[in-house]
Amino acid sequence: MGNRFVRSEAILSLGRPAVCFTDAKGAKHSLTKSLDNLHPAIRRHETLDQLAACYGMDAAKVAQTARDQLTPPSPVTRTQAVGDYNQGVLLGCDAFGKTLRPSAQPICEPPFYSARLWPKVHHTCGGVAIDDNAAVLDLDGQRIPRLYAAGEIVGGVHGADRLGSCATTECLLFGRIAGSAASRETRLIEVDDEEEGY
């Protein structure tokens, strides 16, 4: 369903969290042994009516979304709803024309598992500039003495955008570099102070 920006904007335009859900077959593909262990972030429902009630949704519309239909959507109704996922599974594409994986399965086997979706800022790309030793640079690109930075306060480490799954690595790597450089600089300052009689 489009890129992350499109999905985020669609959810934000609702003015409330969206809800995603799967059934028992889909839950078997979870990265954890059991989705039941992730309550309350992931909730279990024995029926679609229970799922709808949990989130204050219209049970008939939830059931409509999950019901099998064999008729392709007309261009007029194509934009009226996310569409019937199960219908898309049968047709091989969703109501928006996106091709579904051949392994896609209809949602029909209880229990059902759900989670709220809400976009959030999980990484900032802007921040102070640093050099290879994690020393902070001023606006002229010159090192600011004894000032080091690492993690998300630093900008431009990845270029114009960031690589996914790299935030922790960036924090740890540049944190170690900054710590090592600050330690070396502290030892040099102590040597200078001793030579000057402080």
C-alpha positions in Angstrom: 0.0 0.0 0.0 2.4 2.7 -1.2 5.5 3.9 0.7 5.8 4.6 4.4 5.1 8.3 3.9 1.8 7.6 2.1 0.7 5.1 4.8 1.7 7.5 7.6 -0.2 10.4 6.0 -3.3 8.1 5.5 -3.2 7.1 9.2 -2.6 10.6 10.5 -5.5 11.9 8.3 -7.8 9.6 10.3 -7.1 11.6 13.4 -6.8 8.4 15.5 -4.8 5.2 15.3 -5.6 2.7 12.6 -5.9 -1.0 13.4 -4.2 -3.9 11.7 -5.2 -7.5 12.3 -4.5 -11.1 11.3 -5.9 -14.5 12.0 -4.4 -17.7 13.6 -2.7 -18.6 10.3 -1.1 -15.2 10.0 0.0 -15.3 13.6 2.0 -18.5 12.9 4.4 -16.3 10.9 5.2 -14.1 13.9 8.8 -13.6 14.9 7.9 -14.5 18.4 6.6 -17.9 19.6 3.2 -16.6 20.5 1.5 -13.3 20.0 -0.4 -13.9 23.2 2.8 -12.9 25.0 2.7 -9.4 23.6 -0.5 -8.3 25.3 -1.5 -5.4 25.5 0.3 -4.2 22.4 -1.2 -7.1 20.5 -4.7 -8.2 21.5 -6.4 -11.5 20.9 -10.0 -11.8 19.9 -12.1 -15.0 19.4 -14.4 -13.3 16.8 -14.3 -10.4 14.5 -17.2 -8.9 16.5 -15.0 -8.9 19.6 -12.2 -7.3 17.6 -14.5 -4.6 16.4 -15.9 -3.9 19.9 -12.4 -3.7 21.3 -11.7 -0.7 19.1 -15.2 0.8 18.9 -15.5 -0.1 15.2 -18.6 -1.1 13.2 -18.6 -4.9 13.4 -20.4 -5.2 10.0 -17.7 -3.2 8.3 -14.9 -5.3 9.9 -16.7 -8.4 8.7 -17.2 -6.9 5.2 -13.4 -6.3 5.1 -12.7 -9.9 6.0 -15.5 -11.6 3.9 -14.6 -13.6 0.8 -16.1 -12.1 -2.4 -15.4 -13.4 -5.9 -16.5 -10.3 -7.9 -13.7 -7.9 -8.8 -14.3 -4.4 -7.5 -15.6 -1.9 -10.0 -13.6 1.3 -10.7 -16.3 3.3 -8.9 -16.0 1.3 -5.6 -12.2 0.9 -5.9 -11.5 3.9 -3.7 -14.4 3.6 -1.3 -12.6 1.3 1.2 -9.4 -0.5 1.7 -11.4 -3.2 0.1 -11.9 -6.8 0.9 -8.6 -8.3 1.6 -9.8 -11.8 1.1 -11.3 -10.9 -2.3 -7.8 -9.5 -3.2 -6.3 -12.9 -2.1 -8.6 -14.7 -4.5 -8.0 -12.3 -7.3 -4.2 -11.9 -6.7 -4.4 -8.1 -6.3 -6.1 -5.7 -3.9 -8.7 -3.0 -4.7 -5.9 -0.6 -5.5 -4.3 -2.9 -8.1 -1.4 -3.9 -5.9 -0.3 -7.5 -6.6 -0.4 -9.7 -3.6 2.1 -12.4 -2.9 1.2 -15.8 -4.1 1.5 -17.0 -0.5 -1.1 -14.6 0.8 -3.9 -16.3 2.7 -7.5 -15.1 3.5 -8.2 -13.9 7.0 -10.8 -16.3 8.4 -9.4 -18.6 11.1 -9.9 -17.5 14.7 -8.4 -16.3 17.0 -7.7 -12.9 15.5 -4.8 -10.7 16.6 -4.8 -6.9 16.4 -2.6 -3.9 17.0 -3.0 -0.2 16.8 -0.9 1.7 14.2 0.2 5.2 14.7 3.2 6.9 12.9 5.8 8.3 15.1 9.2 9.9 14.7 11.7 7.1 15.5 14.8 8.7 14.2 16.0 12.3 13.5 18.4 12.8 10.5 19.3 16.4 11.4 21.8 17.5 14.0 25.3 18.8 14.6 28.1 18.0 12.2 31.0 15.8 13.4 34.3 14.6 12.0 35.7 11.1 11.9 36.6 11.3 15.6 33.1 12.4 16.6 34.3 15.9 17.4 31.6 18.6 16.8 32.3 21.0 14.0 31.3 24.7 14.0 29.6 26.4 11.0 33.0 26.8 9.3 33.8 23.1 9.6 36.3 23.6 12.4 36.5 21.4 15.5 35.0 22.8 18.7 37.6 21.9 21.4 36.6 19.2 23.8 33.0 18.8 22.4 32.0 15.4 21.0 28.7 14.0 19.9 27.1 10.7 19.0 23.7 9.2 18.3 20.7 11.1 17.0 22.0 14.5 18.0 24.4 14.1 15.1 23.3 14.9 11.6 24.5 13.7 8.2 26.1 10.5 9.3 24.1 8.5 6.7 24.1 11.3 4.0 20.8 12.7 2.8 18.7 9.9 4.5 19.4 7.1 6.9 19.7 3.5 6.5 17.1 1.4 8.3 18.1 -0.5 11.4 21.3 1.5 11.9 20.4 3.9 14.7 21.7 1.7 17.5 24.8 0.9 15.6 25.4 4.6 15.0 24.9 5.4 18.7 27.2 2.7 19.9 29.9 3.1 17.2 30.2 6.9 17.4 29.7 6.8 21.2 32.8 4.6 21.5 34.7 6.8 19.0 33.7 10.0 20.9 34.6 8.4 24.3 38.0 7.3 23.0 38.8 10.7 21.4 37.6 12.6 24.5 39.8 10.3 26.7 42.8 11.0 24.5 42.1 14.7 24.6 41.7 14.7 28.4 45.1 12.9 28.8 46.7 15.6 26.5 45.2 18.4 28.6 46.4 16.8 31.8 50.0 16.5 30.4 49.9 20.2 29.3 48.6 21.2 32.8 51.4 19.2 34.5 54.0 20.9 32.2 52.6 24.3 33.1 52.6 23.5 36.8 48.8 23.3 37.4 
